[in-house]
Amino acid sequence: MILNDLQTLVPFDISKLIVTIVLVFIIFGLIKEIIRPSLVFFGGVVILIFFGIINPTDFMKGYSNQSIATVVLLVLITAALRKNFAVEHFFDRVFQGTNTKKGFLIKMMTYVAVLSSFLNNTPVVAVMTPYVFNWCKKRGFSPSKLLIPLSFATILGGMITIIGTSTNLVLNGFIVDNHLPAFSFTDFLFPGILVAITGIIYLYFFGYKLLPSHKIFSDEELIQSPDYMIEVKVAMTSRFVGGTIVEAGLKKLEGAYLVEIHRNGVVLSDFNEHELILPEDSLFFMGKPEQIIQLANGNSGLSLPNHGHNLELVEAVIPANSALTGKTVKDANFKDYYQAELVAIHRNGEKLEGKLTDKKLAQGDLLLLSVDDAFLKGSKPSDDLYIISKLKNGNINLPSAKKLRWFTAFLILFLCGAIFGLYSFFSALLFIMSSLLMLNLFTFKEISQEVDIDLVILLVCALTFSNALIQTGTADMIASSFIKLFLPFGNIALLIAIFALTVFLTSFITNVAAVSIVFPIALAISTDLSLEGTPFFLAIAFGASAAFMTPVSYQTNWMVYGPGGYNARDYLKVGLPLVLIYSFTCLSFICLRYDMF
């Protein structure tokens, strides 16, 4: 083996040196974002396999880890719930009659915190972000006052239960793999409720004042009802053919007006009301999309190019961090990459002349997209394009009420069975997924679309590397340095140091990565000092979710970054006080609960 050959050349344990170098490489790669986190960890694991420090079988065992499988099942079940239940109608009822920002804020944070305690955080934010954005748009409010609290509330709520965030499940998997007692339900319930309540109170009374009021669009009037320049095609059989513009009633539409006629490559912008309408004319209207869509959806022989009657029109925004910025519509390749057709662009009321395909996209552009039912059901959040609203009721056919009642009954039955100890929570999730498949509420094709292979690789590689830190003694070596430095100040100082290290790492790398690095150190500390491990592991769990200071610290922060028009300073300004309040609350509880004073 390569490792044995190298070991004969040096007097010290070379495996520890190699693992330490790989650890530095992983942390550097994650912070610098050279490549995706999953590839950083995968590269580290491959290096360890190359030197014989871990076996390929150790890596493959991660794919059978129950905690990782639980994360995947939760993601799939959440996606199925989002697909089959009218979530927007539920929120409409929840926020009915709420017309003030502060009133909406407290309701939103409370509900999403509760939802995030048993649903995956990312889908909750994926569903709520367009709802919040559209709610603000209708009232002329700045969404930047509400979107950071949305992300933060889901993070806070996720700490109420062990299933509230994938990080808790991954950490529990590390614990079980090392033959230690798994987390109990109450380990998270009480401290999680405390941090959720204190965090929401801070965001409502103090954090709200620190939030920016970014104007996503330049004109408050346009926020409520933006004008688009939309092309309408005249069919050969249109009843308007041969008539004048005034006879067709196209000169004076409510909320829209005709600005150009494109005919055989010629653009007519200076025309009078007696201009004849000819077959294959392209009529360009400037105005409210609802009025133009209504005109095209009638029996007049007018239609929107790239949009069929069985498709849906949605409104999307190009966020600040989008790779679409600067690209032409043609280069963006909406049809192949996003499974959507571009119908129109709104850019701060500017009249966009010429061919749509030649236009360069810009940050803040509003786009009208023509999409099908599958797009709306399976749409995932993207850093490049964010769906913010539907312009009309779509053609999404929800399952029959009978199917939904059967599924709800199965859901309650299986969850109760897990709660009363008849079978494990993992088994309950398997039963729930089976019921979704049997009732045809979810398909195997949709499973393949929803499974995030990148996430699975990240989780498996993080678990494998964490085990390598423990098995080679590298974690014990690092832990010895921690003990020498902080033990003179007491066990609480060690606990705070572990927590602070986790918070620092999670602010710049993924929380799963932070857990995989810090857990072996905490395990070695608790073992060497014969201390109970649970308080240290809980400190890691809560530290890994203290992702409030940077947009890159958690995926939900990044999801609201573009739609909210935020910058990194906004997160630090609002998030730093929250981290301090959050840290004091959970560490005080842990110290009192486990008698560490």
Buried (B, 14 or more C-beta within 10 A) or exposed (E): EEBEEBBEEEEEBBBBBBBBEBBEBBBEBBBEEEEBBBBBBBBBBBBBBEBBBBEEEBBEBBEEBBBBBBBBBBBBBBBBBBBBBEBEEEBEEEBEEBEEBEEBBBBBBBBBBBBBBBBBBBBBBBBBBBBBBBBBBEEEBBBBBBBBBBBBBBBBBBBBBBBBBBBBBBBBBBBBBBEBEEBEEEBBBEBBBBBBBBBBBBBBEEBBEBBBEBEBBEEEEBBBBBBBBBBBBBBEEBBBBEBBBEBBEBBEBEBBEBBBBBBEEEEEEEBEEEBBBBBEBBBBBBBBBBBBBBBBBEEBBBBBBBBEEEBBBBBBBBBBBBEBBEBBBEEBEBEEEBBBBBBBBBBBBEEBEEEBEEBEBBBBBBBBBBBBBEBBBBBEBBBBBBBBBBBEEBEEEEBEEEBBEBBEEBBEEBBEBBEEEEEEBBBBBBBBBEBBBEBEBBEEEBBEEBBBEEBBBBBBBBBBBBBBBBBBBBBBBBBBEBBEEBBEEEBBBBBBBBBBBBBBBBBBBBBBBBBBBBBBBBBBBBBBEEBEBBBBBBBBBBBBBBBBBBBBBBBBBBBBBBBBBBBEEBBBBBBEBBBEBBBEBBBEBBBEBBEBE
